[in-house]
Amino acid sequence: MSNSFFRKDGTAQGVAKQRLIETLAEPDKRIINDPFAGMFVVGASIIKLMGHKISVWLTNKFAPGFHEHLISRTRFIDDLVKQSAASCVEQYVILGAGYDLRAHRLELPPSLRVFEVDQIEVQTRKRQKLPKDLPNAENVVYVDVNFMHQSLAEQLLAAGFDENKATVFTLEGVSQYISKEALAKTVREVAMLTRKTRSIFFISYVDKCLKTRPKACFGKGYPKAEERAKAIMSLSEKVGEPWVSLYSAQEIETLLLESGLIVKENKTLADLNTIYFEPSGRALLEKQIIKLEHFVIAESHST
Ligand SMILES: C[S@@+](CC[C@H](N)C(=O)[O-])C[C@H]1O[C@@H](n2cnc3c(N)ncnc32)[C@H](O)[C@@H]1O
């Protein structure tokens, strides 16, 4: 696969593909619903023909629990954003949005302003593919930022971000693609932008144990953990977006705390399996659990 084929959106497509697969499940069994995901996925019509069960089976042949891992992350954030929007939060900033369609699929209140942030190449591609009659389109502002060499705060403020309004920020599946310096700068800017309000910051990060103790990143009895760890890492590398930054829980907690953000929750699929998959009769066994990525919710100090 050549990098030019994906033009920086290979991993964004990969996540959208899993959302498409989940959306094909029976409505009473699916964990999330993203009716727009197929628009961004090469080969979407083949996936639709195969349906949910075969597509999940194929995905999980690559790595058991891989589909559920990504879908539980999506659902965890869906719940956070809906809860935030139902309380006093007035702005939602999607950092590294890729083909995230939460702004249009979650029936968010029209009073919630949504800022979608991503690299200009991916954002332009997304906007070219979006249908004209999307729900809630008038509330979305697109902001192009490359976290590696641009200031998030400058770009957001120029786009109309209001520092006096409580905000939920989500950085989903992005921290592994940018340098540690770029993440630290971005987190500091989020903290600066939210210093006047009680705001929420979601971040996912890949556990550094994936390289040092791969078995610890999977449930007990997970088959070929070391091989799978390498295969998962090389998946993104093949589309030209290698995982360059992995973290320990302590590193993330310290980074957030130094910026004035306090960790409230730190979850993996091991926790979310019980909450989301068990009730719909799709609970994974311990040997199918992937816990290489953590889902963290932090809050700003201000009250
Ligand atoms: C795995 S995708 C996740 C997309 C989306 N958050 C989701 O979960 O569906 C990674 C995203 O990070 C974005 N990204 C990677 N490096 C970036 C950078 N330096 N600046 C801004 N965005 C970046 C990519 O463009 C892509 O949209």
The ligand as an SDF file (V2000), in Angstrom:
LIG
                    3D

 27 29  0  0  0  0  0  0  0  0999 V2000
   -6.5190    7.1530   13.7140 C   0  0  0  0  0  0  0  0  0  0  0  0
   -7.0850    8.6510   13.0250 S   0  0  0  0  0  0  0  0  0  0  0  0
   -8.3670    9.0280   14.2140 C   0  0  0  0  0  0  0  0  0  0  0  0
   -9.4400    9.8950   13.6300 C   0  0  0  0  0  0  0  0  0  0  0  0
  -10.6220   10.1350   14.5540 C   0  0  0  0  0  0  0  0  0  0  0  0
  -10.2180   10.7780   15.7820 N   0  0  0  0  0  0  0  0  0  0  0  0
  -11.3510    8.8470   14.8390 C   0  0  0  0  0  0  0  0  0  0  0  0
  -11.1470    8.2770   15.9160 O   0  0  0  0  0  0  0  0  0  0  0  0
  -12.1050    8.4080   13.9780 O   0  0  0  0  0  0  0  0  0  0  0  0
   -5.8010    9.7980   13.4320 C   0  0  0  0  0  0  0  0  0  0  0  0
   -6.1450   11.2420   13.1020 C   0  0  0  0  0  0  0  0  0  0  0  0
   -5.1100   12.0780   13.6320 O   0  0  0  0  0  0  0  0  0  0  0  0
   -4.8430   13.0820   12.6880 C   0  0  0  0  0  0  0  0  0  0  0  0
   -3.4680   13.5560   12.8770 N   0  0  0  0  0  0  0  0  0  0  0  0
   -2.3280   12.8230   12.8070 C   0  0  0  0  0  0  0  0  0  0  0  0
   -1.2520   13.6140   12.9390 N   0  0  0  0  0  0  0  0  0  0  0  0
   -1.7160   14.8720   13.0890 C   0  0  0  0  0  0  0  0  0  0  0  0
   -1.0870   16.1440   13.2450 C   0  0  0  0  0  0  0  0  0  0  0  0
    0.2370   16.2630   13.2800 N   0  0  0  0  0  0  0  0  0  0  0  0
   -1.8780   17.2450   13.3600 N   0  0  0  0  0  0  0  0  0  0  0  0
   -3.2340   17.1350   13.3160 C   0  0  0  0  0  0  0  0  0  0  0  0
   -3.8780   15.9500   13.1700 N   0  0  0  0  0  0  0  0  0  0  0  0
   -3.1330   14.8370   13.0480 C   0  0  0  0  0  0  0  0  0  0  0  0
   -5.0160   12.3730   11.3510 C   0  0  0  0  0  0  0  0  0  0  0  0
   -5.1800   13.2990   10.2890 O   0  0  0  0  0  0  0  0  0  0  0  0
   -6.2320   11.5110   11.6140 C   0  0  0  0  0  0  0  0  0  0  0  0
   -7.4300   12.1700   11.3140 O   0  0  0  0  0  0  0  0  0  0  0  0
  1  2  1  0
  2  3  1  0
  2 10  1  0
  3  4  1  0
  4  5  1  0
  5  6  1  0
  5  7  1  0
  7  8  2  0
  7  9  1  0
 10 11  1  0
 11 12  1  0
 11 26  1  0
 12 13  1  0
 13 14  1  0
 13 24  1  0
 14 15  1  0
 14 23  1  0
 15 16  2  0
 16 17  1  0
 17 18  1  0
 17 23  2  0
 18 19  1  0
 18 20  2  0
 20 21  1  0
 21 22  2  0
 22 23  1  0
 24 25  1  0
 24 26  1  0
 26 27  1  0
M  CHG  2   2   1   9  -1
M  END
$$$$
